[in-house]
Amino acid sequence: MYEIIASPEDYQIDHLVNGTGTGNIEIPAKDREDWAKEIKAFSEKINSLADRSIKLAEIFSSDQEISSTPASLKTLKIQLFTINDRLKNAIEIADKLESDIIQK
């Protein structure tokens, strides 16, 4: 048996869950299946991003010449930094969530 102990305050979303109650409930099988599908779809998106980043790394590490305008190169850098920052944030949230789902 697992228990989710994620506190909305720890994620700064407590205003979104005000009035939802604090007593434990058992999550019905149908809801769990729906959550599993959503989580799997999320995982597939992450895998797709990984595949794309591998292809991009292969392009840059190849012997093929790459040309760009300075503005295009700057745009690429900014977008990659943005993706990296958001991934770091997502990983931090995932780490926290992982510790908030405990086996009993």
Biopython code that builds the backbone (N, CA, C, O; Angstrom):
import numpy as np
from Bio.PDB.StructureBuilder import StructureBuilder

atoms = [
    (1, "MET", "N", (0.840, -1.166, 0.000)),
    (1, "MET", "CA", (0.000, 0.000, 0.000)),
    (1, "MET", "C", (0.892, 1.237, 0.000)),
    (1, "MET", "O", (1.924, 1.266, 0.670)),
    (2, "TYR", "N", (0.493, 2.248, -0.745)),
    (2, "TYR", "CA", (1.197, 3.517, -0.817)),
    (2, "TYR", "C", (0.301, 4.618, -0.267)),
    (2, "TYR", "O", (-0.924, 4.495, -0.251)),
    (3, "GLU", "N", (0.929, 5.685, 0.177)),
    (3, "GLU", "CA", (0.192, 6.858, 0.622)),
    (3, "GLU", "C", (0.874, 8.085, 0.031)),
    (3, "GLU", "O", (2.100, 8.203, 0.041)),
    (4, "ILE", "N", (0.060, 8.985, -0.477)),
    (4, "ILE", "CA", (0.571, 10.248, -0.994)),
    (4, "ILE", "C", (0.498, 11.256, 0.144)),
    (4, "ILE", "O", (-0.578, 11.525, 0.677)),
    (5, "ILE", "N", (1.646, 11.812, 0.511)),
    (5, "ILE", "CA", (1.687, 12.742, 1.638)),
    (5, "ILE", "C", (2.088, 14.146, 1.188)),
    (5, "ILE", "O", (2.546, 14.952, 1.998)),
    (6, "ALA", "N", (1.920, 14.433, -0.076)),
    (6, "ALA", "CA", (2.298, 15.739, -0.626)),
    (6, "ALA", "C", (1.446, 16.833, 0.006)),
    (6, "ALA", "O", (0.216, 16.792, -0.048)),
    (7, "SER", "N", (2.111, 17.801, 0.599)),
    (7, "SER", "CA", (1.433, 18.927, 1.225)),
    (7, "SER", "C", (1.344, 20.076, 0.226)),
    (7, "SER", "O", (2.365, 20.485, -0.327)),
    (8, "PRO", "N", (0.152, 20.603, -0.016)),
    (8, "PRO", "CA", (0.028, 21.694, -0.986)),
    (8, "PRO", "C", (0.865, 22.920, -0.601)),
    (8, "PRO", "O", (1.302, 23.670, -1.475)),
    (9, "GLU", "N", (1.087, 23.122, 0.686)),
    (9, "GLU", "CA", (1.909, 24.248, 1.120)),
    (9, "GLU", "C", (3.347, 24.104, 0.630)),
    (9, "GLU", "O", (3.988, 25.092, 0.272)),
    (10, "ASP", "N", (3.852, 22.870, 0.615)),
    (10, "ASP", "CA", (5.222, 22.629, 0.172)),
    (10, "ASP", "C", (5.417, 22.944, -1.309)),
    (10, "ASP", "O", (6.540, 23.178, -1.757)),
    (11, "TYR", "N", (4.338, 22.949, -2.052)),
    (11, "TYR", "CA", (4.394, 23.208, -3.491)),
    (11, "TYR", "C", (3.828, 24.582, -3.849)),
    (11, "TYR", "O", (3.660, 24.913, -5.023)),
    (12, "GLN", "N", (3.538, 25.368, -2.821)),
    (12, "GLN", "CA", (2.946, 26.701, -2.975)),
    (12, "GLN", "C", (1.661, 26.688, -3.814)),
    (12, "GLN", "O", (1.422, 27.594, -4.612)),
    (13, "ILE", "N", (0.840, 25.650, -3.622)),
    (13, "ILE", "CA", (-0.441, 25.575, -4.336)),
    (13, "ILE", "C", (-1.595, 25.423, -3.359)),
    (13, "ILE", "O", (-2.688, 25.005, -3.741)),
    (14, "ASP", "N", (-1.354, 25.764, -2.092)),
    (14, "ASP", "CA", (-2.379, 25.566, -1.082)),
    (14, "ASP", "C", (-3.656, 26.339, -1.401)),
    (14, "ASP", "O", (-4.744, 25.884, -1.048)),
    (15, "HIS", "N", (-3.555, 27.495, -2.059)),
    (15, "HIS", "CA", (-4.748, 28.250, -2.415)),
    (15, "HIS", "C", (-5.617, 27.505, -3.427)),
    (15, "HIS", "O", (-6.813, 27.778, -3.531)),
    (16, "LEU", "N", (-5.033, 26.574, -4.171)),
    (16, "LEU", "CA", (-5.793, 25.807, -5.166)),
    (16, "LEU", "C", (-6.588, 24.665, -4.542)),
    (16, "LEU", "O", (-7.550, 24.178, -5.135)),
    (17, "VAL", "N", (-6.187, 24.238, -3.348)),
    (17, "VAL", "CA", (-6.826, 23.075, -2.745)),
    (17, "VAL", "C", (-7.552, 23.403, -1.448)),
    (17, "VAL", "O", (-7.953, 22.501, -0.712)),
    (18, "ASN", "N", (-7.724, 24.695, -1.168)),
    (18, "ASN", "CA", (-8.463, 25.077, 0.035)),
    (18, "ASN", "C", (-9.852, 24.450, 0.025)),
    (18, "ASN", "O", (-10.551, 24.470, -0.988)),
    (19, "GLY", "N", (-10.236, 23.899, 1.165)),
    (19, "GLY", "CA", (-11.562, 23.318, 1.305)),
    (19, "GLY", "C", (-11.705, 21.912, 0.781)),
    (19, "GLY", "O", (-12.824, 21.402, 0.732)),
    (20, "THR", "N", (-10.620, 21.252, 0.384)),
    (20, "THR", "CA", (-10.729, 19.906, -0.162)),
    (20, "THR", "C", (-10.677, 18.836, 0.917)),
    (20, "THR", "O", (-10.910, 17.662, 0.632)),
    (21, "GLY", "N", (-10.381, 19.216, 2.128)),
    (21, "GLY", "CA", (-10.356, 18.239, 3.217)),
    (21, "GLY", "C", (-8.980, 17.652, 3.422)),
    (21, "GLY", "O", (-8.130, 17.679, 2.533)),
    (22, "THR", "N", (-8.778, 17.119, 4.621)),
    (22, "THR", "CA", (-7.467, 16.580, 4.964)),
    (22, "THR", "C", (-7.507, 15.113, 5.361)),
    (22, "THR", "O", (-6.471, 14.530, 5.682)),
    (23, "GLY", "N", (-8.694, 14.510, 5.343)),
    (23, "GLY", "CA", (-8.795, 13.093, 5.688)),
    (23, "GLY", "C", (-8.348, 12.210, 4.534)),
    (23, "GLY", "O", (-8.551, 12.552, 3.369)),
    (24, "ASN", "N", (-7.736, 11.068, 4.859)),
    (24, "ASN", "CA", (-7.310, 10.124, 3.824)),
    (24, "ASN", "C", (-8.505, 9.518, 3.110)),
    (24, "ASN", "O", (-9.541, 9.247, 3.718)),
    (25, "ILE", "N", (-8.345, 9.312, 1.814)),
    (25, "ILE", "CA", (-9.342, 8.627, 0.994)),
    (25, "ILE", "C", (-8.616, 7.556, 0.203)),
    (25, "ILE", "O", (-7.417, 7.670, -0.051)),
    (26, "GLU", "N", (-9.324, 6.537, -0.178)),
    (26, "GLU", "CA", (-8.738, 5.527, -1.056)),
    (26, "GLU", "C", (-9.077, 5.910, -2.490)),
    (26, "GLU", "O", (-10.228, 6.204, -2.814)),
    (27, "ILE", "N", (-8.063, 5.902, -3.337)),
    (27, "ILE", "CA", (-8.264, 6.288, -4.730)),
    (27, "ILE", "C", (-8.851, 5.100, -5.477)),
    (27, "ILE", "O", (-8.247, 4.028, -5.506)),
    (28, "PRO", "N", (-10.025, 5.278, -6.084)),
    (28, "PRO", "CA", (-10.678, 4.173, -6.803)),
    (28, "PRO", "C", (-9.827, 3.662, -7.970)),
    (28, "PRO", "O", (-9.030, 4.404, -8.544)),
    (29, "ALA", "N", (-10.010, 2.407, -8.303)),
    (29, "ALA", "CA", (-9.231, 1.760, -9.362)),
    (29, "ALA", "C", (-9.337, 2.515, -10.689)),
    (29, "ALA", "O", (-8.332, 2.688, -11.377)),
    (30, "LYS", "N", (-10.530, 2.963, -11.055)),
    (30, "LYS", "CA", (-10.726, 3.685, -12.324)),
    (30, "LYS", "C", (-9.915, 4.974, -12.332)),
    (30, "LYS", "O", (-9.291, 5.304, -13.340)),
    (31, "ASP", "N", (-9.917, 5.708, -11.216)),
    (31, "ASP", "CA", (-9.132, 6.940, -11.130)),
    (31, "ASP", "C", (-7.643, 6.634, -11.222)),
    (31, "ASP", "O", (-6.891, 7.373, -11.857)),
    (32, "ARG", "N", (-7.220, 5.548, -10.589)),
    (32, "ARG", "CA", (-5.811, 5.162, -10.653)),
    (32, "ARG", "C", (-5.411, 4.828, -12.083)),
    (32, "ARG", "O", (-4.319, 5.188, -12.524)),
    (33, "GLU", "N", (-6.294, 4.135, -12.814)),
    (33, "GLU", "CA", (-6.013, 3.821, -14.216)),
    (33, "GLU", "C", (-5.881, 5.098, -15.037)),
    (33, "GLU", "O", (-4.993, 5.211, -15.882)),
    (34, "ASP", "N", (-6.768, 6.058, -14.786)),
    (34, "ASP", "CA", (-6.713, 7.331, -15.507)),
    (34, "ASP", "C", (-5.406, 8.071, -15.192)),
    (34, "ASP", "O", (-4.766, 8.624, -16.087)),
    (35, "TRP", "N", (-5.022, 8.075, -13.922)),
    (35, "TRP", "CA", (-3.765, 8.716, -13.523)),
    (35, "TRP", "C", (-2.587, 8.011, -14.186)),
    (35, "TRP", "O", (-1.656, 8.664, -14.658)),
    (36, "ALA", "N", (-2.625, 6.693, -14.223)),
    (36, "ALA", "CA", (-1.531, 5.935, -14.843)),
    (36, "ALA", "C", (-1.401, 6.295, -16.323)),
    (36, "ALA", "O", (-0.288, 6.425, -16.833)),
    (37, "LYS", "N", (-2.522, 6.454, -17.009)),
    (37, "LYS", "CA", (-2.487, 6.834, -18.429)),
    (37, "LYS", "C", (-1.877, 8.219, -18.603)),
    (37, "LYS", "O", (-1.058, 8.437, -19.496)),
    (38, "GLU", "N", (-2.277, 9.153, -17.748)),
    (38, "GLU", "CA", (-1.735, 10.504, -17.826)),
    (38, "GLU", "C", (-0.231, 10.521, -17.555)),
    (38, "GLU", "O", (0.524, 11.209, -18.242)),
    (39, "ILE", "N", (0.191, 9.764, -16.556)),
    (39, "ILE", "CA", (1.607, 9.705, -16.205)),
    (39, "ILE", "C", (2.405, 9.058, -17.331)),
    (39, "ILE", "O", (3.522, 9.482, -17.629)),
    (40, "LYS", "N", (1.827, 8.025, -17.959)),
    (40, "LYS", "CA", (2.500, 7.379, -19.089)),
    (40, "LYS", "C", (2.631, 8.342, -20.262)),
    (40, "LYS", "O", (3.669, 8.374, -20.924)),
    (41, "ALA", "N", (1.586, 9.128, -20.526)),
    (41, "ALA", "CA", (1.646, 10.119, -21.608)),
    (41, "ALA", "C", (2.726, 11.159, -21.310)),
    (41, "ALA", "O", (3.448, 11.590, -22.209)),
    (42, "PHE", "N", (2.828, 11.556, -20.049)),
    (42, "PHE", "CA", (3.873, 12.486, -19.630)),
    (42, "PHE", "C", (5.249, 11.873, -19.880)),
    (42, "PHE", "O", (6.147, 12.537, -20.397)),
    (43, "SER", "N", (5.406, 10.624, -19.514)),
    (43, "SER", "CA", (6.673, 9.922, -19.704)),
    (43, "SER", "C", (7.036, 9.847, -21.184)),
    (43, "SER", "O", (8.202, 10.005, -21.547)),
    (44, "GLU", "N", (6.051, 9.608, -22.032)),
    (44, "GLU", "CA", (6.309, 9.541, -23.474)),
    (44, "GLU", "C", (6.787, 10.889, -24.009)),
    (44, "GLU", "O", (7.640, 10.936, -24.895)),
    (45, "LYS", "N", (6.241, 11.989, -23.476)),
    (45, "LYS", "CA", (6.693, 13.317, -23.880)),
    (45, "LYS", "C", (8.145, 13.540, -23.461)),
    (45, "LYS", "O", (8.943, 14.089, -24.221)),
    (46, "ILE", "N", (8.475, 13.111, -22.254)),
    (46, "ILE", "CA", (9.851, 13.245, -21.765)),
    (46, "ILE", "C", (10.797, 12.429, -22.656)),
    (46, "ILE", "O", (11.873, 12.903, -23.020)),
    (47, "ASN", "N", (10.394, 11.207, -23.004)),
    (47, "ASN", "CA", (11.221, 10.374, -23.889)),
    (47, "ASN", "C", (11.388, 11.022, -25.260)),
    (47, "ASN", "O", (12.465, 10.961, -25.853)),
    (48, "SER", "N", (10.329, 11.639, -25.760)),
    (48, "SER", "CA", (10.402, 12.332, -27.045)),
    (48, "SER", "C", (11.393, 13.490, -26.971)),
    (48, "SER", "O", (12.164, 13.716, -27.903)),
    (49, "LEU", "N", (11.367, 14.214, -25.868)),
    (49, "LEU", "CA", (12.316, 15.309, -25.687)),
    (49, "LEU", "C", (13.747, 14.771, -25.637)),
    (49, "LEU", "O", (14.657, 15.365, -26.215)),
    (50, "ALA", "N", (13.940, 13.655, -24.951)),
    (50, "ALA", "CA", (15.272, 13.048, -24.879)),
    (50, "ALA", "C", (15.745, 12.647, -26.275)),
    (50, "ALA", "O", (16.896, 12.895, -26.635)),
    (51, "ASP", "N", (14.865, 12.032, -27.058)),
    (51, "ASP", "CA", (15.225, 11.637, -28.424)),
    (51, "ASP", "C", (15.628, 12.850, -29.261)),
    (51, "ASP", "O", (16.604, 12.804, -30.010)),
    (52, "ARG", "N", (14.863, 13.935, -29.124)),
    (52, "ARG", "CA", (15.172, 15.145, -29.890)),
    (52, "ARG", "C", (16.515, 15.738, -29.472)),
    (52, "ARG", "O", (17.297, 16.184, -30.312)),
    (53, "SER", "N", (16.770, 15.738, -28.177)),
    (53, "SER", "CA", (18.032, 16.313, -27.715)),
    (53, "SER", "C", (19.220, 15.473, -28.174)),
    (53, "SER", "O", (20.283, 16.017, -28.474)),
    (54, "ILE", "N", (19.051, 14.162, -28.232)),
    (54, "ILE", "CA", (20.119, 13.289, -28.738)),
    (54, "ILE", "C", (20.394, 13.598, -30.203)),
    (54, "ILE", "O", (21.549, 13.675, -30.621)),
    (55, "LYS", "N", (19.319, 13.777, -30.988)),
    (55, "LYS", "CA", (19.493, 14.102, -32.411)),
    (55, "LYS", "C", (20.189, 15.451, -32.578)),
    (55, "LYS", "O", (21.058, 15.600, -33.438)),
    (56, "LEU", "N", (19.814, 16.429, -31.765)),
    (56, "LEU", "CA", (20.439, 17.739, -31.846)),
    (56, "LEU", "C", (21.918, 17.656, -31.482)),
    (56, "LEU", "O", (22.755, 18.286, -32.129)),
    (57, "ALA", "N", (22.240, 16.887, -30.456)),
    (57, "ALA", "CA", (23.641, 16.700, -30.073)),
    (57, "ALA", "C", (24.419, 16.024, -31.200)),
    (57, "ALA", "O", (25.568, 16.378, -31.462)),
    (58, "GLU", "N", (23.796, 15.054, -31.866)),
    (58, "GLU", "CA", (24.451, 14.378, -32.986)),
    (58, "GLU", "C", (24.744, 15.349, -34.121)),
    (58, "GLU", "O", (25.801, 15.275, -34.748)),
    (59, "ILE", "N", (23.813, 16.257, -34.386)),
    (59, "ILE", "CA", (24.026, 17.252, -35.443)),
    (59, "ILE", "C", (25.227, 18.123, -35.098)),
    (59, "ILE", "O", (26.091, 18.369, -35.940)),
    (60, "PHE", "N", (25.272, 18.588, -33.846)),
    (60, "PHE", "CA", (26.364, 19.475, -33.453)),
    (60, "PHE", "C", (27.700, 18.757, -33.338)),
    (60, "PHE", "O", (28.744, 19.386, -33.511)),
    (61, "SER", "N", (27.701, 17.489, -33.059)),
    (61, "SER", "CA", (28.965, 16.764, -32.941)),
    (61, "SER", "C", (29.405, 16.139, -34.259)),
    (61, "SER", "O", (30.474, 15.533, -34.331)),
    (62, "SER", "N", (28.594, 16.280, -35.297)),
    (62, "SER", "CA", (28.951, 15.697, -36.597)),
    (62, "SER", "C", (30.000, 16.563, -37.300)),
    (62, "SER", "O", (30.342, 17.656, -36.849)),
    (63, "ASP", "N", (30.493, 16.039, -38.411)),
    (63, "ASP", "CA", (31.455, 16.773, -39.224)),
    (63, "ASP", "C", (30.773, 17.755, -40.172)),
    (63, "ASP", "O", (31.444, 18.516, -40.870)),
    (64, "GLN", "N", (29.438, 17.737, -40.196)),
    (64, "GLN", "CA", (28.690, 18.632, -41.077)),
    (64, "GLN", "C", (28.894, 20.084, -40.650)),
    (64, "GLN", "O", (28.912, 20.399, -39.460)),
    (65, "GLU", "N", (29.046, 20.954, -41.640)),
    (65, "GLU", "CA", (29.133, 22.374, -41.328)),
    (65, "GLU", "C", (27.778, 22.874, -40.858)),
    (65, "GLU", "O", (26.733, 22.416, -41.322)),
    (66, "ILE", "N", (27.815, 23.812, -39.939)),
    (66, "ILE", "CA", (26.590, 24.437, -39.439)),
    (66, "ILE", "C", (26.771, 25.936, -39.566)),
    (66, "ILE", "O", (27.764, 26.493, -39.096)),
    (67, "SER", "N", (25.806, 26.591, -40.205)),
    (67, "SER", "CA", (25.870, 28.045, -40.314)),
    (67, "SER", "C", (24.641, 28.636, -39.633)),
    (67, "SER", "O", (23.626, 27.964, -39.453)),
    (68, "SER", "N", (24.756, 29.893, -39.262)),
    (68, "SER", "CA", (23.670, 30.544, -38.557)),
    (68, "SER", "C", (23.883, 32.047, -38.582)),
    (68, "SER", "O", (25.005, 32.525, -38.744)),
    (69, "THR", "N", (22.808, 32.775, -38.421)),
    (69, "THR", "CA", (22.966, 34.201, -38.153)),
    (69, "THR", "C", (23.242, 34.341, -36.658)),
    (69, "THR", "O", (22.862, 33.466, -35.880)),
    (70, "PRO", "N", (23.884, 35.406, -36.250)),
    (70, "PRO", "CA", (24.094, 35.599, -34.821)),
    (70, "PRO", "C", (22.772, 35.603, -34.034)),
    (70, "PRO", "O", (22.708, 35.090, -32.917)),
    (71, "ALA", "N", (21.734, 36.178, -34.622)),
    (71, "ALA", "CA", (20.431, 36.217, -33.942)),
    (71, "ALA", "C", (19.841, 34.817, -33.792)),
    (71, "ALA", "O", (19.269, 34.497, -32.750)),
    (72, "SER", "N", (19.973, 33.987, -34.815)),
    (72, "SER", "CA", (19.463, 32.617, -34.734)),
    (72, "SER", "C", (20.226, 31.804, -33.701)),
    (72, "SER", "O", (19.638, 31.025, -32.950)),
    (73, "LEU", "N", (21.543, 31.991, -33.669)),
    (73, "LEU", "CA", (22.355, 31.271, -32.694)),
    (73, "LEU", "C", (22.009, 31.709, -31.276)),
    (73, "LEU", "O", (21.906, 30.879, -30.373)),
    (74, "LYS", "N", (21.831, 33.007, -31.082)),
    (74, "LYS", "CA", (21.446, 33.521, -29.763)),
    (74, "LYS", "C", (20.072, 32.979, -29.368)),
    (74, "LYS", "O", (19.862, 32.614, -28.211)),
    (75, "THR", "N", (19.138, 32.922, -30.316)),
    (75, "THR", "CA", (17.807, 32.374, -30.047)),
    (75, "THR", "C", (17.904, 30.919, -29.620)),
    (75, "THR", "O", (17.242, 30.506, -28.668)),
    (76, "LEU", "N", (18.727, 30.137, -30.316)),
    (76, "LEU", "CA", (18.920, 28.732, -29.958)),
    (76, "LEU", "C", (19.452, 28.618, -28.533)),
    (76, "LEU", "O", (18.948, 27.824, -27.738)),
    (77, "LYS", "N", (20.470, 29.411, -28.214)),
    (77, "LYS", "CA", (21.034, 29.370, -26.867)),
    (77, "LYS", "C", (19.992, 29.699, -25.808)),
    (77, "LYS", "O", (19.873, 29.001, -24.801)),
    (78, "ILE", "N", (19.245, 30.764, -26.043)),
    (78, "ILE", "CA", (18.230, 31.175, -25.063)),
    (78, "ILE", "C", (17.191, 30.083, -24.885)),
    (78, "ILE", "O", (16.798, 29.785, -23.757)),
    (79, "GLN", "N", (16.743, 29.484, -25.973)),
    (79, "GLN", "CA", (15.723, 28.440, -25.876)),
    (79, "GLN", "C", (16.270, 27.207, -25.164)),
    (79, "GLN", "O", (15.564, 26.591, -24.366)),
    (80, "LEU", "N", (17.516, 26.843, -25.443)),
    (80, "LEU", "CA", (18.111, 25.689, -24.752)),
    (80, "LEU", "C", (18.274, 25.976, -23.260)),
    (80, "LEU", "O", (18.032, 25.098, -22.431)),
    (81, "PHE", "N", (18.686, 27.201, -22.912)),
    (81, "PHE", "CA", (18.780, 27.563, -21.496)),
    (81, "PHE", "C", (17.405, 27.527, -20.834)),
    (81, "PHE", "O", (17.273, 27.094, -19.689)),
    (82, "THR", "N", (16.380, 27.985, -21.560)),
    (82, "THR", "CA", (15.013, 27.957, -21.025)),
    (82, "THR", "C", (14.561, 26.528, -20.768)),
    (82, "THR", "O", (14.012, 26.222, -19.709)),
    (83, "ILE", "N", (14.795, 25.655, -21.744)),
    (83, "ILE", "CA", (14.435, 24.237, -21.574)),
    (83, "ILE", "C", (15.192, 23.650, -20.388)),
    (83, "ILE", "O", (14.604, 22.945, -19.567)),
    (84, "ASN", "N", (16.484, 23.932, -20.291)),
    (84, "ASN", "CA", (17.290, 23.405, -19.193)),
    (84, "ASN", "C", (16.771, 23.881, -17.837)),
    (84, "ASN", "O", (16.651, 23.086, -16.905)),
    (85, "ASP", "N", (16.465, 25.164, -17.726)),
    (85, "ASP", "CA", (15.949, 25.695, -16.458)),
    (85, "ASP", "C", (14.634, 25.034, -16.072)),
    (85, "ASP", "O", (14.428, 24.692, -14.908)),
    (86, "ARG", "N", (13.753, 24.856, -17.036)),
    (86, "ARG", "CA", (12.454, 24.236, -16.747)),
    (86, "ARG", "C", (12.604, 22.759, -16.414)),
    (86, "ARG", "O", (11.874, 22.232, -15.575)),
    (87, "LEU", "N", (13.549, 22.088, -17.073)),
    (87, "LEU", "CA", (13.813, 20.682, -16.745)),
    (87, "LEU", "C", (14.370, 20.548, -15.337)),
    (87, "LEU", "O", (13.975, 19.648, -14.596)),
    (88, "LYS", "N", (15.291, 21.444, -14.959)),
    (88, "LYS", "CA", (15.827, 21.414, -13.601)),
    (88, "LYS", "C", (14.707, 21.607, -12.592)),
    (88, "LYS", "O", (14.667, 20.919, -11.573)),
    (89, "ASN", "N", (13.802, 22.531, -12.863)),
    (89, "ASN", "CA", (12.664, 22.767, -11.986)),
    (89, "ASN", "C", (11.771, 21.537, -11.923)),
    (89, "ASN", "O", (11.323, 21.148, -10.844)),
    (90, "ALA", "N", (11.509, 20.923, -13.071)),
    (90, "ALA", "CA", (10.672, 19.724, -13.116)),
    (90, "ALA", "C", (11.304, 18.574, -12.345)),
    (90, "ALA", "O", (10.608, 17.828, -11.656)),
    (91, "ILE", "N", (12.613, 18.429, -12.458)),
    (91, "ILE", "CA", (13.310, 17.361, -11.732)),
    (91, "ILE", "C", (13.238, 17.598, -10.231)),
    (91, "ILE", "O", (13.059, 16.653, -9.462)),
    (92, "GLU", "N", (13.377, 18.851, -9.808)),
    (92, "GLU", "CA", (13.252, 19.167, -8.384)),
    (92, "GLU", "C", (11.854, 18.828, -7.867)),
    (92, "GLU", "O", (11.712, 18.268, -6.780)),
    (93, "ILE", "N", (10.827, 19.166, -8.641)),
    (93, "ILE", "CA", (9.456, 18.835, -8.249)),
    (93, "ILE", "C", (9.260, 17.324, -8.217)),
    (93, "ILE", "O", (8.641, 16.794, -7.294)),
    (94, "ALA", "N", (9.790, 16.630, -9.231)),
    (94, "ALA", "CA", (9.661, 15.167, -9.280)),
    (94, "ALA", "C", (10.354, 14.523, -8.084)),
    (94, "ALA", "O", (9.837, 13.570, -7.501)),
    (95, "ASP", "N", (11.530, 15.045, -7.718)),
    (95, "ASP", "CA", (12.222, 14.514, -6.533)),
    (95, "ASP", "C", (11.373, 14.679, -5.285)),
    (95, "ASP", "O", (11.261, 13.766, -4.467)),
    (96, "LYS", "N", (10.776, 15.858, -5.150)),
    (96, "LYS", "CA", (9.937, 16.126, -3.986)),
    (96, "LYS", "C", (8.707, 15.209, -3.980)),
    (96, "LYS", "O", (8.350, 14.635, -2.952)),
    (97, "LEU", "N", (8.066, 15.086, -5.153)),
    (97, "LEU", "CA", (6.885, 14.211, -5.246)),
    (97, "LEU", "C", (7.244, 12.764, -4.947)),
    (97, "LEU", "O", (6.495, 12.053, -4.278)),
    (98, "GLU", "N", (8.397, 12.336, -5.450)),
    (98, "GLU", "CA", (8.824, 10.963, -5.213)),
    (98, "GLU", "C", (8.939, 10.677, -3.719)),
    (98, "GLU", "O", (8.595, 9.589, -3.256)),
    (99, "SER", "N", (9.421, 11.652, -2.981)),
    (99, "SER", "CA", (9.524, 11.452, -1.528)),
    (99, "SER", "C", (8.185, 11.600, -0.828)),
    (99, "SER", "O", (8.047, 11.219, 0.334)),
    (100, "ASP", "N", (7.192, 12.155, -1.528)),
    (100, "ASP", "CA", (5.860, 12.350, -0.957)),
    (100, "ASP", "C", (4.897, 11.198, -1.277)),
    (100, "ASP", "O", (3.721, 11.256, -0.919)),
    (101, "ILE", "N", (5.385, 10.176, -1.937)),
    (101, "ILE", "CA", (4.584, 8.961, -2.172)),
    (101, "ILE", "C", (5.349, 7.836, -1.472)),
    (101, "ILE", "O", (6.383, 7.359, -1.940)),
    (102, "ILE", "N", (4.802, 7.449, -0.359)),
    (102, "ILE", "CA", (5.520, 6.492, 0.507)),
    (102, "ILE", "C", (4.799, 5.164, 0.553)),
    (102, "ILE", "O", (3.577, 5.095, 0.423)),
    (103, "GLN", "N", (5.575, 4.109, 0.739)),
    (103, "GLN", "CA", (4.996, 2.781, 0.881)),
    (103, "GLN", "C", (4.741, 2.541, 2.369)),
    (103, "GLN", "O", (5.591, 2.799, 3.221)),
    (104, "LYS", "N", (3.555, 2.046, 2.640)),
    (104, "LYS", "CA", (3.181, 1.782, 4.042)),
    (104, "LYS", "C", (3.164, 0.314, 4.325)),
    (104, "LYS", "O", (2.872, -0.095, 5.449)),
]
sb = StructureBuilder()
sb.init_structure("model")
sb.init_model(0)
sb.init_chain("A")
sb.init_seg("    ")
for serial, (resi, resn, name, xyz) in enumerate(atoms, 1):
    if name == "N":
        sb.init_residue(resn, " ", resi, " ")
    sb.init_atom(name, np.array(xyz, "f"), 0.0, 1.0, " ", f" {name:<3s}", serial, name[0])
structure = sb.get_structure()
